[in-house]
Amino acid sequence: MPASMGDDTTDPERVKKLQQELEEAQETLRAIRQGEVDALVVEGPLGPQLFTLKSAEQPYRMLVEQMQEGAVTLTPAGDVVYCNRRFAELVGVGPEAVVGGPIARFVAPADRALLDAALQAGRGRHEGHLLGIEDRLIPALFSVGTFVAEGVESVSLVVTDLIELTRTRVARAEAEAASQAKDQFLAMLGHELRNPLGAISSAVSVLGQSTTPEHTRRARSVIAHQTEHLTRLVGDLLDVTRGALAAAVRQCIVTLESTERLARHVLTVEAEPVWVQADKARIEQIVMNLLSNALKFTPEGGRITVRVGREGDEAVLKVSDDGDGMTADLLPSVFDLFVQGEGEPDRRSGLGIGLTLVRRLVELHGGRVEAASPGPGRGSVFTVRLPALVDPAQEDARAAKAPDAPRRQRILIIEDNPDNREMMRILLETSGNEIYEAPDGVSGVEMTIQLQPDTVLIDIGLPGIDGYEVARQIRSKLRDRSRLIALSGYGQEKDRQRAFEAGFNDHLLKPVDPARLLAILGAPREPR
């Protein structure tokens, strides 16, 4: 046996075969290390089995590429071997511009020492700033770790954009605050509504059981008083407010005079009465920012003029000065954030957000703002245009004016609420009118075409087709044959304008004031 074994190990053919198999194995290992092998077929007890190499790595690479954090692989010296798509987006360059160079290029100088320490330690976590294109600083959280692959040590760096994280936290806090504010509002609303509703409910019970005229009179008085209170309450809750534009200007001038900011300029005010539906504080903010801008860019002794008036359906505020003026290039961007003119250095202080705020507030009120200037050194004019309202004094006088000669009218009420419809019918029948009713928009249009009434009262919130569509269909069939009056729970200026565009002659806010309704019915119809 020993002799035969010795013969096998010294057999030249056997040695040559073993040497060939060893070389093949070494070549296979080399090819695997070099990434030249996609899969291996291994013969085993269960037969040949296929083992893929790249397919096992692919899911992990895809996972890293889809991360919302920036991911970088570094050498211990800090050179970038790999970066994912998100990191390249954060610094504002392509991945090919990141790989191959030092990571320090993309870290703010003040934060490089902290990152170097973490790289040397092989781990660490700290907040700092990435350095993007045009030296843009991006707040970020840096997380450093170490891993070994195929005997080679590398460093991983994960970068979390803190801007996005902060926005998420702020959004969550705002949502929680809004939810809390909603709960508080509903609690307050319930409290405010229960008192008048309780009084009205008690008064209705008294009317049902009353045996004396005095009790009946008192119950009716309570219902009328509490209904008026509820109307005012709903108006306050919906913030349906009116304000005189000239009054806002006067208030701002008083404020500026108290601080002596107007002492070195000549101010002229030309104001006509004009009303807008707006938040009083926000309108004063618009005026104050425009006046402050004029003061900033007008030298001592310069003139500033404020004009308030009405042009058609618009309330117009103009603030002009004879100060620095603007170039034609600056005008298109003067309302953009952080934009300022080239005036004297001491007059260019501030962040340049005043005019941006003006534009935003004006747009929130359904208006627009414009800037004009003949050129540098020739002053500027800023013009604000807001939807104008009817003068309350004129509107109240119109509502209070009794009709000269009330005449019997044929009136159709299109209202889906049966109680509202019945009470409106009783009110108008008492005034001697011929009344018809329709519970929805479709039947209302049909009855209008058939009856051709003098006046149609149309609820805006009808089922099926709304009041706007009802008005449009009636106008398409009967033109201006009938007076159309909108009955709406929406009282903003945009709601009134939408009603007029649909074809209505008048717009009344619910609950409808009977005296005003009767005054409108008795007055001549104004052309649309």
Secondary structure, 3 states (H helix, E strand, C coil): CHHHHHHHHCCHHHHHHHHHHHHHHHHHHHHHHCCCCCEEEEEECCEEEEEECHHHHHHHHHHHHCCCCEEEEECCCCEEEEECHHHHHHHCCCHHHHCCCEHHHHECHHHHHHHHHHHHHCCEEEEEEEECHHHCEEEEEEEEEEEEECCEEEEEEEEEEHHHHHHHHHHHHHHHHHHHHHHHHHHHHHHHHHHHHHHHHHHHHHHHHCCCHHHHHHHHHHHHHHHHHHHHHHHHHCCCCCEEHHHHHHHHHHHHHHCCCCCCCEEEEEECCCEECCCHHHHHHHHHHHHHHHHHCCCCCCEEEEEEEEECCEEEEEEEECCCCCCCCCHHHCCCCCCCCCCCHHHCCCCCCHHHHHHHHHHHCCCEEEEECCCCCCCEEEEEEEEEECCHHHHHHHHHCCCCCCCCCEEEEECCCHHHHHHHHHHHHHCCCEEEEECCHHHHHHHHHHHCCCEEEEECCCCCCCHHHHHHHHHHHHCCCCEEEEEECCCCHHHHHHHHHHCCCEEEECCCCHHHHHHHHHCCCCCC
